[in-house]
Amino acid sequence: MRRYRKERCNHMRLVWRQAYWKRHGFPTYKGVALGGMEISKEVRREVETLRTQLHRWNFEYYVWAAGPDDATYDRAYDRLVQLEEQYPQLEDPNSPTCLVGASIPTGDRDVKHRVKMLSLEKAKTPEAVVKFFDKDYEGVVEPKVDGFSLSLKYVNGRLIQAITRGNGETGCDVTPNARTIGSLPKVFLDGKKFTMEVRGEAFIKWSDFERYNRELVAAQEEPCANPRNAVGAINAKNPADTAKVPLSFIGYSIVGFSEGNRLTKHTDELGLLEELGFITPSALPATLGECASMYQVGFNIHDLAEVTSWVDQLEKARRLQDFPTDGLVFKVDDLAAQNELGCGTTAPRWAVAFKYSPDRVKTRVASIDWTVGKTGKVTPVANLDPVLISGTIVARASLCNVDEIKRLGVNVGDEVLIEKSNEIIPKIVQVAVRHSKQHAPPPRKCPACDSAVQHFEGYVDLFCVNPTCKAQLEARLVYAAGKNALDIDGCGPQAIATFIASGVNTLPALLKSDCACFKGAAKKKLQAGLAASMKAPFWRKLAALCIDTWGKTTCQEVATRWPSMTLVLDARDDKQLDFIISETKAREFRCYFNVHEAEVTELLAMLFFPEEVEKVEGALTGKSFCITGSIPGCPDRSIVEEEIRKRGGIVKSSVSSKLTFLIVGDEPGTNKLTGARRWGTQLFTADQLFDLLNWRPAFSAPDPTREY
């Protein structure tokens, strides 16, 4: 495909552009030229013609799967590149050649929405949909695309700003990242000069998602679990990282249209958006066969029979779409009626989201494997006859533990119903047709090393007690090198498998490795990553030990109170660990140390752990924090967590009676908010936290006041 064959970012061109902008300042655009030295009208006209033609071809390609042959497209594209390099005054961030541009530093990425971006109330039954609307209205139903909400600002037909929904009032400016989305118009088609705000959803088509995952696996990187996770790349600090993800965009509403009096219905809005070059619910690129279209108009939205009919008809249709969707959106079509109904504090009163129950599909259990994790836990995994569910092929599902197998009564050969928990994780719900008379028997020996397995009192799991089990060693190193521990660049599961094959099977051996089993750039990358891991924060080094029950939060809490291994060992000896982090976790640490004492001693000898240091004291000493939702201006929440720890604070992953503050970010979780109210925990906004820290996030972003 053109999108993948054409390079997203020519590094040398970007370096040149950045140097030019640094010397001359970022230009203000006037037409297609930026001013400066005289350029002939013929050149200006040719550049404008090429850009207009390429924008049209991109629209035809992404929306209609049509357009010219690749050779014709490439000739026009290459000619435009040549002219833009020859005449730097013609640089334009909305040019078809500028899929990835340099970020323009302006400080804060937070932008206040002119009109709130609200979420939708949810209905689980057709009756709830009808009850939501208090009288008869002509309705529209369209698919609820599962993605990431964006608001796009256009001035005189040109994209100048893209903002995430955030908390509805304030979002994050992601303009350079949004410009990397191929199906998102940077300039309106046919030279239309409208000024408006377009709202919609960034998403990933299933076909693009599968291809993207294949590319990740080929590059020895971890594949994404689902499209929704991958769409989060829209918040990346570097637009080049966003450009690697095959994002699409669907527009579904218009706000603040300068010629809004010409639109009387929601269907008129969608028609205009399609004319301007957007994918819309009324023009989704999908193969439906004999199924009804996911976009329907002209029915009574307050009529139960009609609403039920569309809910039933479109349930089948949604499974054939090339985009992720978990429901429908019912809207009042008349814009005057929408204005009359108005909005509540969190949701409009003229639209409601209907969410389907998770898909359940029947398949057969072909076999049951028992896998060994980093702590020796032996977990059953069902191998299934491959089946399509919620857009992806599922061939495996965890059975959790022996007790879960007994509860389900499942065995090899049984036909089972599976669904995706939260549309993400496959799980077996129940046995549909039983072909066996008993549940699957637990293994008597470790499936990896053939050692005995044991069941310990108080645990539902089985454990391999052989500390040299190859599967354990590999799982431990994968976790130690992963993002929740040392976060070693380039050291993914396939790299660890290569290390294991070469005899490197412990953390000390990995850290001391010269990476001789690798070559070229991969070798240099790993060597740099291993060297950097020696300077990682103490909590990351604790996490790399893979102590059972010691997750990220526990390691951070321990590192805050006892910032060296010497202090941790002292706390173990005088039972302080029992009082601070619980007897269970203290017991697990003692068990770990009894088994892996030689490894810890070796790590101490190679100065992996820091020498005893002064305990962190600061304004937040003794205070604990939990964060729910995303933090405005921070693509990665861990950045804020690190700032809290620097000032002596403790970051927790859950709400309890001992928690000092709950930080409420954008789109917070209801469970944590409910817990905070139950315990009377003090709630802080992100701004209040920043004031407490005397710190604010600062990332590169385009100037929202500047019109290009």
LOGUTOR-62529 format. One line per field, with one value per residue (C-alpha): x, y, z. Coordinates in steps of 0.25 Angstrom, whole numbers, padded with zeros to 4 digits. Example, Ala and Ser with C-alpha at 12.3 -4.5 7.8 and 13.67 -1.06 7.14 Angstrom:
BEGIN
xx <- c(0049_0055)
yy <- c(-0018_-0004)
zz <- c(0031_0029)
This chain:
BEGIN
xx <- c(0000_0004_0003_0014_0022_0024_0033_0026_0038_0051_0061_0070_0058_0053_0067_0068_0055_0058_0071_0064_0052_0063_0070_0058_0047_0034_0027_0013_0006_0000_-0007_0003_0015_0022_0028_0042_0050_0041_0036_0030_0015_0017_0024_0014_0003_0009_0012_-0003_-0008_0001_-0004_-0018_-0017_-0010_-0020_-0031_-0024_-0022_-0037_-0040_-0030_-0034_-0049_-0052_-0040_-0039_-0029_-0018_-0008_0004_0014_0005_0004_0019_0022_0014_0018_0033_0031_0025_0037_0046_0039_0038_0053_0057_0048_0048_0038_0027_0028_0014_0011_-0002_0006_0004_0019_0019_0013_0023_0028_0036_0029_0028_0032_0022_0022_0009_0000_-0013_-0023_-0037_-0049_-0057_-0069_-0069_-0066_-0076_-0077_-0090_-0099_-0100_-0112_-0112_-0125_-0134_-0144_-0134_-0131_-0146_-0147_-0135_-0143_-0156_-0164_-0164_-0152_-0147_-0134_-0121_-0113_-0098_-0087_-0080_-0066_-0056_-0044_-0039_-0047_-0041_-0046_-0040_-0039_-0039_-0037_-0040_-0040_-0027_-0024_-0017_-0020_-0024_-0028_-0031_-0044_-0037_-0047_-0057_-0053_-0038_-0030_-0016_-0011_-0006_-0006_0007_0003_-0011_-0004_0002_-0012_-0014_-0029_-0030_-0031_-0021_-0027_-0042_-0045_-0048_-0041_-0053_-0049_-0059_-0055_-0060_-0057_-0059_-0060_-0058_-0050_-0036_-0037_-0030_-0036_-0035_-0028_-0017_-0016_-0013_-0002_0003_0005_0012_0022_0024_0027_0036_0044_0045_0035_0023_0010_-0001_-0013_-0024_-0026_-0031_-0017_-0010_-0018_-0012_0000_-0008_-0002_0012_0023_0029_0020_0030_0025_0010_0013_0017_0003_-0007_-0017_-0030_-0040_-0055_-0062_-0076_-0080_-0077_-0076_-0076_-0078_-0077_-0088_-0096_-0109_-0108_-0109_-0122_-0120_-0109_-0109_-0106_-0093_-0089_-0091_-0083_-0072_-0071_-0070_-0059_-0051_-0055_-0058_-0072_-0082_-0090_-0078_-0070_-0060_-0066_-0071_-0085_-0090_-0105_-0105_-0111_-0103_-0098_-0103_-0118_-0127_-0142_-0148_-0155_-0145_-0156_-0162_-0158_-0161_-0152_-0141_-0141_-0141_-0129_-0122_-0124_-0121_-0108_-0103_-0099_-0094_-0084_-0077_-0074_-0068_-0053_-0053_-0055_-0068_-0075_-0089_-0098_-0101_-0115_-0116_-0127_-0126_-0131_-0121_-0131_-0137_-0123_-0121_-0135_-0131_-0118_-0107_-0105_-0092_-0086_-0094_-0104_-0119_-0120_-0111_-0109_-0100_-0105_-0095_-0096_-0093_-0079_-0079_-0080_-0075_-0075_-0062_-0055_-0043_-0033_-0023_-0018_-0004_0002_0011_0022_0023_0034_0031_0029_0014_0008_-0004_-0013_-0016_-0027_-0023_-0035_-0040_-0037_-0050_-0053_-0058_-0059_-0050_-0039_-0035_-0035_-0027_-0024_-0030_-0025_-0032_-0025_-0023_-0028_-0040_-0045_-0044_-0052_-0063_-0064_-0063_-0055_-0046_-0040_-0050_-0061_-0069_-0068_-0074_-0063_-0064_-0054_-0054_-0055_-0054_-0040_-0036_-0042_-0048_-0056_-0070_-0076_-0076_-0086_-0085_-0078_-0070_-0062_-0067_-0057_-0049_-0035_-0025_-0014_0000_0009_0022_0026_0024_0037_0047_0040_0042_0031_0020_0014_0002_0004_-0006_-0013_-0011_-0020_-0008_0002_0017_0029_0040_0052_0059_0067_0055_0058_0044_0045_0058_0054_0041_0049_0058_0047_0040_0053_0056_0042_0035_0031_0045_0058_0052_0064_0063_0063_0062_0049_0045_0052_0065_0064_0061_0074_0082_0076_0081_0095_0095_0092_0080_0082_0080_0095_0099_0090_0096_0110_0108_0116_0104_0113_0101_0096_0102_0101_0091_0084_0097_0100_0086_0086_0099_0095_0082_0089_0099_0087_0080_0091_0087_0072_0064_0065_0050_0052_0064_0055_0045_0055_0057_0043_0039_0025_0014_0024_0018_0022_0015_0021_0035_0033_0028_0039_0049_0044_0045_0058_0066_0077_0077_0085_0074_0063_0071_0072_0057_0055_0063_0056_0042_0039_0035_0024_0018_0020_0016_0009_0013_0010_0020_0030_0030_0031_0043_0050_0046_0052_0065_0066_0066_0073_0083_0095_0089_0086_0100_0106_0097_0103_0117_0115_0109_0096_0089_0092_0101_0093_0088_0081_0066_0058_0052_0043_0029_0022_0029_0019_0008_0002_-0004_-0012_-0015_-0028_-0030_-0019_-0012_-0013_0000_0006_0006_0012_0006_0019_0026_0017_0018_0034_0032_0024_0034_0046_0039_0037_0023_0018_0010_0000_-0008_-0021_-0030_-0030_-0033_-0018_-0017_-0015_-0019_-0026_-0022_-0034_-0029_-0036_-0047_-0045_-0049_-0062_-0056_-0045_-0054_-0065_-0054_-0049_-0062_-0064_-0051_-0052_-0039_-0036_-0038_-0028_-0029_-0016_-0014_-0015_-0004_0005_0004_0007_0019_0023_0025_0017_0019_0025_0025_0027_0014_0009_0005_-0011_-0012_-0004_-0012_-0004)
yy <- c(0000_0014_0018_0008_0008_0023_0027_0035_0043_0046_0049_0058_0067_0068_0072_0082_0088_0089_0096_0106_0109_0111_0121_0129_0126_0117_0124_0130_0125_0134_0125_0115_0123_0128_0141_0144_0143_0145_0132_0132_0131_0118_0111_0115_0111_0097_0095_0099_0089_0078_0079_0080_0068_0060_0064_0059_0046_0043_0045_0036_0025_0026_0028_0021_0011_0018_0027_0027_0016_0017_0022_0034_0037_0036_0045_0056_0054_0054_0066_0074_0069_0075_0088_0089_0086_0096_0107_0106_0118_0109_0100_0097_0087_0083_0079_0064_0063_0067_0055_0057_0070_0076_0080_0095_0098_0106_0100_0095_0086_0088_0095_0099_0095_0106_0097_0085_0071_0063_0048_0040_0034_0019_0010_-0006_-0009_-0003_0001_0009_0016_0020_0024_0034_0042_0048_0049_0046_0051_0047_0039_0035_0023_0021_0012_0015_0014_0010_0020_0033_0046_0058_0072_0079_0094_0098_0113_0117_0102_0099_0090_0098_0090_0076_0075_0062_0062_0061_0064_0071_0085_0084_0075_0072_0079_0068_0075_0070_0056_0057_0062_0048_0042_0039_0040_0053_0065_0075_0084_0084_0078_0087_0099_0102_0112_0109_0112_0102_0091_0077_0066_0051_0039_0034_0019_0007_-0002_-0017_-0020_-0009_-0014_-0028_-0023_-0014_-0025_-0034_-0022_-0021_-0036_-0036_-0025_-0033_-0024_-0027_-0027_-0018_-0025_-0018_-0006_0003_0002_0005_0018_0024_0027_0040_0045_0041_0052_0050_0051_0040_0030_0033_0032_0018_0014_0013_0022_0026_0037_0038_0051_0051_0066_0081_0092_0107_0106_0120_0117_0108_0114_0105_0093_0089_0074_0065_0058_0071_0072_0058_0061_0074_0067_0056_0067_0073_0060_0053_0039_0040_0030_0032_0028_0017_0009_-0005_-0017_-0021_-0031_-0033_-0027_-0013_-0001_0003_0017_0019_0031_0035_0026_0030_0030_0029_0016_0003_-0006_0003_0004_-0011_-0014_-0006_-0011_-0026_-0023_-0016_-0026_-0035_-0023_-0018_-0031_-0030_-0016_-0013_-0004_-0007_-0003_-0008_-0001_0009_0024_0028_0043_0054_0058_0072_0082_0092_0080_0077_0092_0091_0079_0084_0077_0073_0074_0062_0058_0063_0061_0058_0046_0033_0021_0007_-0003_-0018_-0029_-0035_-0045_-0060_-0070_-0085_-0093_-0105_-0107_-0114_-0116_-0110_-0105_-0102_-0090_-0086_-0072_-0064_-0068_-0083_-0081_-0092_-0086_-0094_-0088_-0094_-0096_-0093_-0096_-0082_-0074_-0059_-0051_-0036_-0034_-0043_-0057_-0064_-0077_-0077_-0073_-0074_-0083_-0076_-0088_-0102_-0096_-0089_-0102_-0109_-0098_-0099_-0114_-0112_-0122_-0125_-0127_-0119_-0108_-0095_-0081_-0070_-0055_-0043_-0037_-0022_-0025_-0029_-0041_-0055_-0063_-0076_-0073_-0087_-0101_-0101_-0116_-0126_-0137_-0141_-0147_-0139_-0127_-0126_-0132_-0123_-0127_-0135_-0129_-0116_-0116_-0108_-0115_-0128_-0125_-0127_-0117_-0113_-0107_-0098_-0095_-0082_-0082_-0087_-0088_-0099_-0096_-0102_-0101_-0103_-0089_-0093_-0096_-0091_-0085_-0078_-0072_-0067_-0061_-0054_-0048_-0044_-0037_-0031_-0025_-0020_-0006_-0009_-0012_-0008_-0004_-0008_-0002_-0013_-0025_-0031_-0046_-0050_-0044_-0051_-0064_-0061_-0058_-0071_-0079_-0074_-0078_-0064_-0068_-0059_-0044_-0042_-0050_-0041_-0028_-0033_-0039_-0033_-0036_-0045_-0053_-0040_-0032_-0018_-0008_-0018_-0021_-0006_-0003_-0014_-0010_0004_-0001_-0010_0001_0010_0000_0001_0015_0012_0016_0007_0003_-0002_-0011_-0016_-0020_-0027_-0037_-0042_-0044_-0051_-0041_-0029_-0021_-0007_0000_-0008_-0007_0008_0009_0001_0009_0022_0017_0009_0015_0004_-0011_-0010_-0003_-0012_-0024_-0017_-0015_-0029_-0034_-0025_-0028_-0014_-0019_-0027_-0014_-0005_-0014_-0026_-0039_-0046_-0038_-0038_-0053_-0054_-0045_-0055_-0067_-0060_-0057_-0071_-0076_-0065_-0060_-0063_-0055_-0043_-0044_-0044_-0032_-0025_-0028_-0022_-0009_-0011_-0007_0007_0009_0014_0028_0039_0037_0045_0057_0067_0074_0061_0052_0043_0046_0036_0038_0030_0035_0032_0036_0043_0055_0067_0071_0057_0046_0037_0037_0031_0045_0051_0039_0041_0056_0051_0041_0052_0060_0048_0044_0030_0026_0015_0008_0007_0014_0011_0017_0021_0029_0044_0049_0044_0051_0052_0054_0053_0042_0036_0022_0021_0010_0019_0031_0023_0017_0031_0036_0024_0027_0042_0043_0057_0059_0068_0072_0072_0087_0086_0074_0083_0094_0085_0080_0094_0087_0086_0077_0084_0077_0083_0087_0096_0110_0109_0124_0124_0122_0116)
zz <- c(0000_-0003_0012_0016_0003_0004_0015_0026_0030_0022_0033_0025_0020_0035_0040_0028_0032_0046_0043_0034_0044_0055_0047_0041_0050_0047_0036_0035_0023_0012_0001_-0003_-0001_0011_0006_0004_-0009_-0022_-0028_-0041_-0042_-0051_-0039_-0029_-0038_-0040_-0025_-0022_-0033_-0029_-0014_-0018_-0027_-0016_-0006_-0015_-0018_-0003_-0001_-0012_-0007_0008_0006_-0007_-0009_-0022_-0029_-0039_-0041_-0032_-0042_-0046_-0031_-0028_-0040_-0035_-0020_-0024_-0033_-0021_-0012_-0022_-0023_-0008_-0006_-0017_-0011_0004_0005_0000_0012_0018_0030_0023_0010_0006_0007_0022_0028_0040_0043_0054_0067_0069_0084_0091_0105_0110_0102_0109_0101_0106_0097_0092_0093_0103_0097_0105_0106_0103_0113_0111_0109_0109_0104_0093_0103_0110_0097_0095_0109_0107_0097_0103_0090_0075_0068_0054_0057_0052_0056_0053_0058_0071_0066_0077_0076_0082_0081_0074_0072_0059_0057_0042_0038_0023_0020_0026_0038_0049_0062_0067_0082_0090_0098_0111_0122_0113_0116_0114_0104_0099_0087_0077_0064_0059_0062_0055_0043_0041_0039_0024_0024_0032_0022_0025_0014_0010_-0004_-0016_-0009_0001_0011_0022_0037_0046_0057_0053_0064_0061_0065_0062_0060_0054_0044_0047_0034_0037_0051_0047_0037_0048_0058_0047_0045_0060_0061_0049_0056_0069_0076_0085_0077_0082_0089_0082_0073_0085_0091_0078_0076_0088_0079_0076_0089_0086_0089_0076_0063_0057_0067_0063_0048_0050_0055_0043_0049_0042_0045_0044_0046_0052_0056_0053_0063_0061_0045_0040_0030_0039_0035_0023_0031_0037_0040_0045_0032_0025_0034_0030_0015_0016_0024_0013_0002_0010_0009_0022_0025_0032_0037_0025_0016_0023_0015_0018_0011_0016_0007_0008_0022_0025_0025_0039_0036_0036_0036_0035_0046_0059_0070_0081_0074_0082_0070_0060_0070_0073_0058_0056_0068_0063_0049_0051_0061_0050_0041_0051_0051_0037_0038_0036_0048_0063_0069_0081_0079_0072_0074_0073_0070_0068_0053_0054_0059_0064_0073_0077_0082_0089_0096_0100_0109_0123_0131_0125_0113_0102_0103_0088_0087_0094_0092_0091_0095_0091_0100_0098_0086_0090_0080_0081_0078_0082_0092_0084_0095_0108_0111_0124_0124_0134_0139_0145_0159_0156_0155_0146_0138_0129_0115_0105_0091_0083_0069_0063_0062_0059_0071_0072_0059_0063_0061_0075_0077_0091_0105_0119_0129_0140_0150_0154_0162_0150_0142_0152_0152_0137_0137_0124_0117_0103_0092_0099_0091_0099_0098_0098_0099_0100_0114_0112_0097_0099_0107_0102_0113_0113_0119_0120_0114_0102_0099_0108_0101_0113_0126_0135_0136_0131_0141_0146_0143_0153_0147_0142_0127_0124_0133_0137_0152_0162_0164_0177_0183_0195_0206_0203_0188_0177_0167_0165_0165_0159_0171_0162_0162_0150_0141_0128_0126_0139_0136_0122_0128_0139_0129_0120_0131_0137_0123_0121_0123_0137_0142_0135_0122_0114_0100_0089_0099_0096_0097_0085_0089_0102_0095_0088_0101_0107_0095_0097_0112_0118_0127_0140_0142_0146_0134_0125_0131_0129_0115_0103_0094_0085_0080_0073_0062_0056_0061_0070_0077_0079_0084_0094_0099_0101_0108_0118_0121_0124_0133_0143_0146_0146_0159_0171_0170_0155_0160_0171_0161_0152_0163_0160_0175_0176_0179_0178_0167_0162_0173_0184_0179_0178_0192_0197_0190_0195_0210_0208_0196_0196_0197_0210_0216_0211_0216_0230_0229_0226_0238_0248_0243_0238_0224_0231_0237_0225_0213_0219_0225_0212_0204_0214_0215_0199_0200_0210_0202_0190_0197_0202_0188_0181_0191_0182_0171_0180_0185_0171_0168_0180_0177_0163_0169_0162_0175_0180_0192_0204_0201_0209_0210_0200_0208_0202_0203_0200_0210_0217_0207_0198_0184_0174_0160_0152_0138_0129_0133_0123_0116_0120_0110_0120_0134_0140_0138_0148_0157_0157_0161_0173_0177_0175_0186_0196_0192_0191_0178_0180_0170_0178_0188_0202_0216_0217_0204_0205_0192_0179_0167_0157_0143_0130_0128_0142_0147_0155_0164_0170_0171_0178_0188_0190_0194_0203_0211_0211_0203_0198_0183_0175_0161_0152_0154_0169_0168_0159_0169_0180_0173_0168_0154_0141_0129_0117_0103_0089_0082_0072_0076_0077_0074_0061_0048_0037)
